[in-house]
Amino acid sequence: MIKRIRALVKKTESERAWLDINEVIHEVIGLTHSEILRNRVVLRTDLADGLPAVLGDRIQLQQMILNLVINAIEAMSTVEDLSRELLVTSHRDESDGVVVAVCDSGIGLHPQDIDRLFDAFYTTKPHGLGMGLSIGRSIIEAHGGRLWATANNGHGATFHFTLPTVQTRVP
C-alpha cells in the first residue's frame, strides 16, 4: 500500500512553479496557529532573507512542512517541566540550495529510531500509522531534495529537508 502511495506521489503530475519557500512556511504557520496556541507552544522563526526560488508543488511542500510542524507539536505534548519551543528555519546550504528545518523541544529521538523513522509503517506514536514521514520523504525526493532527522543536544529533535533552487538547477 505504501509503495503504491509513494509511487503515486512521485508520478503524479504536480503543479510545479517557482516558489518563495519562506512564503510557503508562513502559509503553514497560519494554518497551524490555533494548534500551536492550544498546545501552549512558543513558535519562533529564523527565515533567511533573499533566498532563491525553489521549483515545487506548493500543496505538496505545504503538506510536508505541516506534517513536520504537527509532528513537532505532538512530540512536545507530554513535556510539562520545560518550555515547549518550536523553531522553523530556512537558509542556503553549501550547494546554494535551500534548507528548511523544524526543531522542537520534545521528547527527542532514540538513536535506534533515527534510521527507521522514514520506513513505511514505522511509528513512535501510540496512534500513528507510520506513513507521514515515508510519504514526506517521497515528496522531497521527487522535488530533488533530501529529508533527514537529527537528535538535538538536550531535548527534542530537528527534521531538515533540502530543495534545489534556480541557482542549483542545470539549464
C-alpha positions in Angstrom: 0.0 0.0 0.0 2.8 2.4 0.9 4.7 1.6 -2.2 1.7 2.5 -4.3 1.1 5.7 -2.4 4.8 6.7 -2.7 4.7 5.8 -6.4 1.6 8.0 -6.8 3.3 10.9 -5.2 6.3 10.5 -7.4 4.5 10.1 -10.7 1.5 12.4 -10.2 1.6 15.4 -12.4 2.1 18.2 -9.9 1.6 21.9 -10.1 5.2 23.0 -10.1 6.1 26.6 -10.0 8.9 28.8 -8.7 8.2 29.4 -5.1 9.4 31.5 -2.2 9.9 28.8 0.5 9.5 31.4 3.3 6.1 32.3 1.9 5.1 28.6 2.0 6.4 28.4 5.6 4.3 31.4 6.6 1.2 29.9 5.0 1.7 26.7 7.1 2.2 28.7 10.2 -1.1 30.5 9.6 -2.8 27.1 9.2 -1.4 25.8 12.5 -1.8 28.9 14.6 -4.7 27.6 16.7 -3.0 24.2 17.2 0.2 26.0 18.4 -1.8 28.1 20.9 -3.9 25.1 22.1 -0.8 23.2 22.9 1.0 26.1 24.6 3.8 26.0 22.1 6.1 29.0 21.7 6.8 29.4 17.9 9.9 31.1 16.7 11.1 31.5 13.1 14.5 32.3 11.7 13.9 32.6 7.9 16.8 33.8 5.8 16.2 36.9 3.6 16.8 36.8 -0.1 16.6 33.0 -0.6 16.5 31.9 -4.2 13.2 30.4 -5.6 12.6 26.7 -5.4 10.8 24.8 -8.1 8.0 22.9 -6.4 4.4 22.0 -5.9 3.1 24.4 -3.3 0.5 22.0 -1.9 3.0 19.1 -1.5 5.5 21.4 0.2 2.9 22.9 2.5 1.8 19.3 3.4 5.5 18.4 4.1 6.0 21.4 6.4 2.6 20.9 8.0 3.4 17.3 8.8 6.7 18.3 10.4 5.1 21.0 12.5 2.2 18.8 13.7 4.7 16.0 14.5 6.8 18.5 16.5 3.7 19.7 18.4 2.8 16.1 19.2 6.3 15.3 20.3 6.1 18.2 22.8 2.6 17.3 24.1 3.8 15.4 27.1 6.5 17.9 28.1 5.5 19.6 31.3 8.7 20.7 33.0 10.3 22.6 30.1 9.1 25.3 27.7 7.5 23.8 24.5 9.5 25.6 21.8 9.2 25.2 18.1 11.7 26.8 15.8 11.3 26.8 12.0 14.3 28.0 10.0 15.4 28.4 6.4 18.8 29.1 4.9 21.0 28.4 2.0 23.2 25.3 2.0 26.7 24.9 0.7 25.5 23.9 -2.8 23.2 27.1 -2.9 20.1 25.0 -2.3 17.6 25.8 0.4 17.4 24.0 3.7 14.2 24.1 5.9 14.4 22.8 9.4 11.7 22.2 12.1 13.2 21.9 15.6 11.2 21.0 18.7 11.9 20.7 22.4 10.0 17.5 22.7 10.9 14.0 23.9 13.6 13.6 21.3 14.7 10.7 19.2 16.2 7.4 20.4 19.3 6.5 18.4 17.8 3.2 17.3 14.8 5.1 15.8 16.6 7.5 13.6 17.4 5.0 10.9 13.9 3.7 10.8 11.8 6.9 11.1 11.2 7.1 7.3 10.3 3.5 6.9 6.7 2.8 5.9 4.5 1.7 8.9 7.2 2.5 11.4 6.0 4.9 14.1 7.0 6.1 17.6 3.4 7.4 18.2 0.8 5.3 20.1 -1.8 6.1 17.4 0.5 6.7 14.5 0.2 4.9 11.1 3.9 5.4 10.2 3.0 6.9 6.8 3.7 10.6 7.2 7.5 10.7 7.1 7.7 7.9 4.5 5.4 9.9 2.1 7.2 13.1 3.1 10.5 11.6 2.0 9.0 10.7 -1.3 7.7 14.2 -1.8 11.0 15.8 -1.0 13.0 13.3 -3.2 10.5 13.9 -6.1 11.5 17.6 -5.7 15.2 16.7 -6.0 15.9 17.2 -2.3 16.7 15.2 0.8 14.9 14.7 4.2 16.6 13.6 7.4 16.4 13.9 11.2 18.8 14.6 14.0 18.5 14.5 17.7 19.1 17.8 19.5 21.6 18.3 22.2 19.5 18.1 25.4 15.8 17.8 24.4 14.0 17.4 21.1 14.7 16.7 17.5 15.2 18.5 14.3 13.8 17.5 10.9 15.6 19.0 7.9 15.0 19.0 4.2 16.8 20.5 1.2 15.4 21.7 -2.0 17.3 22.7 -5.2 17.0 26.4 -6.3 17.2 28.3 -9.5 21.0 28.6 -9.0 21.4 24.8 -8.4 19.3 23.8 -11.4 21.2 22.7 -14.5 19.9 24.5 -17.6 
